[in-house]
Amino acid sequence: MKKVGIVGAGLAGLVTAALLAKRGNQVVIMERSPILGGRSHVISKNGFTMSYGAHAVLAPKQEPLRSIVRELELPMAYRKASLSKFKLLMNDKVISSPLGFGALTSPAITGLFNHMLCLKQFYRMVKQAPVFPQTMSVGQWIRDHVSNPEIAKVLSAYAALSVYDGALDLYSMNRFVELTAREYEKNEPLSYMGYDVLLEELQKAITKHGGSILCGKLISDLIVEAGQVKGVVCSGERVEFDEVVLNIPPKELSKLLSHPSLADEFAGYASQSAHYVFVYDLMLSKRLRGDIGNLLDLDGGFYVNDYGLNNPSSAPAGGQLLNGLKFLTEQEQLDDTHAKESQTRFEALLNKVYPGWDNYVVSKRIINRAMVNGIARRTNAKLLPLQSRAVRGLYLVGDSTEGSGALGMPCYDSAKKVADLLS
Ligand SMILES: Cc1cc2nc3c(=O)[nH]c(=O)nc-3n(C[C@H](O)[C@H](O)[C@H](O)COP(=O)(O)OP(=O)(O)OC[C@H]3O[C@@H](n4cnc5c(N)ncnc54)[C@H](O)[C@@H]3O)c2cc1C
């Protein structure tokens, strides 16, 4: 039985801990915050329940999530997103999207010939093998291959939504086609579930198999002796482990890299910036409309998820829970100067789509820059090794490690890989 210390109780840390505990290891998870879940932690307010970040489970029937759910016997009650409720906002009007049946009829594209062309380009974009030069971005591919501006706009919006990322010129085309071809082509690409349930079930799985979860534990250093990890430092005290798994984002990681060989190994990774979106969530006491599950604003770059509709247990009866995101440009990501304008523009969108919304506000949550993901998905990204080459017994998990998709997928992927390496 190995004694494994896991630093950080984000999605990846919790999944790793649950798998390792189930497989008979002695697991201790240490989280600096008083609550679990990291960027997937769950907020409950006025009868509404919503995760900070992870809203949609991507491809729940795909590996590795399927095996994780099976091995941990997690009750995953999820709800498939309805394509007929997936809409676009264009020229101030809500229209059907060119996905699914909308492929040949959506007003987003004019003329039958262009509809056919759009469909063809769409399939070309998502069905290719990932064999592009490392520096080829999605934005570049669209510019090189799609000359019709309407089609280019729709495909850019689709790609931006698929990767929650407005910066398509920084997003690798290889990563994108890997994601779409491998995860999205199957019949359940986007599903919703209560993350409160997932987090609770993961905690149960950890404690049921003898693992410990310690909150309010900030880890300030790693103990490395003769090239082998020996433990961590918490509140000035030495806590010994046979193996250590780090589930912490790049900026935090750099604070733990005082050991010279580690600093060299992770320098490129730790110095890279993450990617941010503007978030505007709205809890309403009245359901104003139920025909839109997901809305993509083609001109403004906003994406609205009717979370209460997609995940009914998250809103009280008759209420509506909207989650708005804005894909920020590279410039907007640098600081909060975009905040006022982003808020004004989002409220203008609400006025068009949900008129009268401001009469029913129970609560709002605005995050100027929420960290969606690390850097693994970018062109030229420096991907971490999951297992340190410089220090024996040190592993890394999280959404910034190499994963097979975007968003939370790398968390499941890296957690499973590290659990397999350690078992
Ligand atoms: C607005 C938004 C929307 C999103 N939508 C989706 C979605 O629809 N689907 C999806 O799958 N994903 C989505 N994501 C992404 C998903 O939330 C993240 O990929 C996932 O939560 C990241 O988990 P993680 O384990 O890698 O890291 P984190 O959640 O960042 O966990 C790291 C943990 O480490 C702790 N920590 C850091 N340093 C220390 C230290 N020194 N000592 C102890 N603890 C430490 C932190 O407190 C934190 O709890 C979204 C994210 C955002 C922000």
The ligand as an SDF file (V2000), in Angstrom:
LIG
                    3D

 53 58  0  0  0  0  0  0  0  0999 V2000
  -16.5910   29.6970  -16.8190 C   0  0  0  0  0  0  0  0  0  0  0  0
  -16.0960   28.2990  -17.0110 C   0  0  0  0  0  0  0  0  0  0  0  0
  -16.8350   27.3870  -17.7400 C   0  0  0  0  0  0  0  0  0  0  0  0
  -16.3940   26.0740  -17.8670 C   0  0  0  0  0  0  0  0  0  0  0  0
  -17.1930   25.1710  -18.5160 N   0  0  0  0  0  0  0  0  0  0  0  0
  -16.8430   23.8740  -18.5340 C   0  0  0  0  0  0  0  0  0  0  0  0
  -17.7190   22.9010  -19.0900 C   0  0  0  0  0  0  0  0  0  0  0  0
  -18.8300   23.2210  -19.5130 O   0  0  0  0  0  0  0  0  0  0  0  0
  -17.3190   21.6100  -19.1190 N   0  0  0  0  0  0  0  0  0  0  0  0
  -16.1120   21.2080  -18.6100 C   0  0  0  0  0  0  0  0  0  0  0  0
  -15.8150   20.0060  -18.6350 O   0  0  0  0  0  0  0  0  0  0  0  0
  -15.2680   22.1040  -18.0780 N   0  0  0  0  0  0  0  0  0  0  0  0
  -15.6020   23.4270  -18.0290 C   0  0  0  0  0  0  0  0  0  0  0  0
  -14.7470   24.3450  -17.4820 N   0  0  0  0  0  0  0  0  0  0  0  0
  -13.4030   23.9040  -17.1140 C   0  0  0  0  0  0  0  0  0  0  0  0
  -13.3730   23.1630  -15.7750 C   0  0  0  0  0  0  0  0  0  0  0  0
  -14.0320   23.9350  -14.7950 O   0  0  0  0  0  0  0  0  0  0  0  0
  -11.8940   22.9960  -15.4210 C   0  0  0  0  0  0  0  0  0  0  0  0
  -11.2200   22.3470  -16.4890 O   0  0  0  0  0  0  0  0  0  0  0  0
  -11.6920   22.1310  -14.1870 C   0  0  0  0  0  0  0  0  0  0  0  0
  -12.5210   22.5530  -13.1370 O   0  0  0  0  0  0  0  0  0  0  0  0
  -10.2200   22.2610  -13.7820 C   0  0  0  0  0  0  0  0  0  0  0  0
   -9.9540   21.3630  -12.7420 O   0  0  0  0  0  0  0  0  0  0  0  0
   -8.4630   21.0900  -12.2630 P   0  0  0  0  0  0  0  0  0  0  0  0
   -8.5430   19.9370  -11.3600 O   0  0  0  0  0  0  0  0  0  0  0  0
   -7.5180   21.0130  -13.4090 O   0  0  0  0  0  0  0  0  0  0  0  0
   -7.9690   22.4310  -11.5280 O   0  0  0  0  0  0  0  0  0  0  0  0
   -8.5830   23.3620  -10.3940 P   0  0  0  0  0  0  0  0  0  0  0  0
  -10.0420   23.3020  -10.3650 O   0  0  0  0  0  0  0  0  0  0  0  0
   -7.9400   24.6960  -10.6280 O   0  0  0  0  0  0  0  0  0  0  0  0
   -8.0280   22.7350   -9.0450 O   0  0  0  0  0  0  0  0  0  0  0  0
   -6.8230   23.0870   -8.4480 C   0  0  0  0  0  0  0  0  0  0  0  0
   -7.0090   23.0480   -6.9560 C   0  0  0  0  0  0  0  0  0  0  0  0
   -5.7360   23.1950   -6.3390 O   0  0  0  0  0  0  0  0  0  0  0  0
   -5.8680   24.0290   -5.2110 C   0  0  0  0  0  0  0  0  0  0  0  0
   -4.5260   24.5620   -4.9380 N   0  0  0  0  0  0  0  0  0  0  0  0
   -3.7770   25.3660   -5.7300 C   0  0  0  0  0  0  0  0  0  0  0  0
   -2.5850   25.5980   -5.1440 N   0  0  0  0  0  0  0  0  0  0  0  0
   -2.5660   24.9030   -3.9800 C   0  0  0  0  0  0  0  0  0  0  0  0
   -1.5890   24.7210   -2.9540 C   0  0  0  0  0  0  0  0  0  0  0  0
   -0.3990   25.3090   -3.0090 N   0  0  0  0  0  0  0  0  0  0  0  0
   -1.9180   23.9270   -1.9020 N   0  0  0  0  0  0  0  0  0  0  0  0
   -3.1230   23.2990   -1.8290 C   0  0  0  0  0  0  0  0  0  0  0  0
   -4.0930   23.4440   -2.7770 N   0  0  0  0  0  0  0  0  0  0  0  0
   -3.7920   24.2230   -3.8390 C   0  0  0  0  0  0  0  0  0  0  0  0
   -6.8810   25.0780   -5.6730 C   0  0  0  0  0  0  0  0  0  0  0  0
   -7.4870   25.7460   -4.5780 O   0  0  0  0  0  0  0  0  0  0  0  0
   -7.8700   24.2030   -6.4310 C   0  0  0  0  0  0  0  0  0  0  0  0
   -8.9000   23.6910   -5.6260 O   0  0  0  0  0  0  0  0  0  0  0  0
  -15.1610   25.6740  -17.3170 C   0  0  0  0  0  0  0  0  0  0  0  0
  -14.3960   26.5920  -16.5770 C   0  0  0  0  0  0  0  0  0  0  0  0
  -14.8700   27.8930  -16.4210 C   0  0  0  0  0  0  0  0  0  0  0  0
  -14.0820   28.8510  -15.5800 C   0  0  0  0  0  0  0  0  0  0  0  0
  1  2  1  0
  2  3  1  0
  2 52  2  0
  3  4  2  0
  4  5  1  0
  4 50  1  0
  5  6  2  0
  6  7  1  0
  6 13  1  0
  7  8  2  0
  7  9  1  0
  9 10  1  0
 10 11  2  0
 10 12  1  0
 12 13  2  0
 13 14  1  0
 14 15  1  0
 14 50  1  0
 15 16  1  0
 16 17  1  0
 16 18  1  0
 18 19  1  0
 18 20  1  0
 20 21  1  0
 20 22  1  0
 22 23  1  0
 23 24  1  0
 24 25  2  0
 24 26  1  0
 24 27  1  0
 27 28  1  0
 28 29  2  0
 28 30  1  0
 28 31  1  0
 31 32  1  0
 32 33  1  0
 33 34  1  0
 33 48  1  0
 34 35  1  0
 35 36  1  0
 35 46  1  0
 36 37  1  0
 36 45  1  0
 37 38  2  0
 38 39  1  0
 39 40  1  0
 39 45  2  0
 40 41  1  0
 40 42  2  0
 42 43  1  0
 43 44  2  0
 44 45  1  0
 46 47  1  0
 46 48  1  0
 48 49  1  0
 50 51  2  0
 51 52  1  0
 52 53  1  0
M  END
$$$$
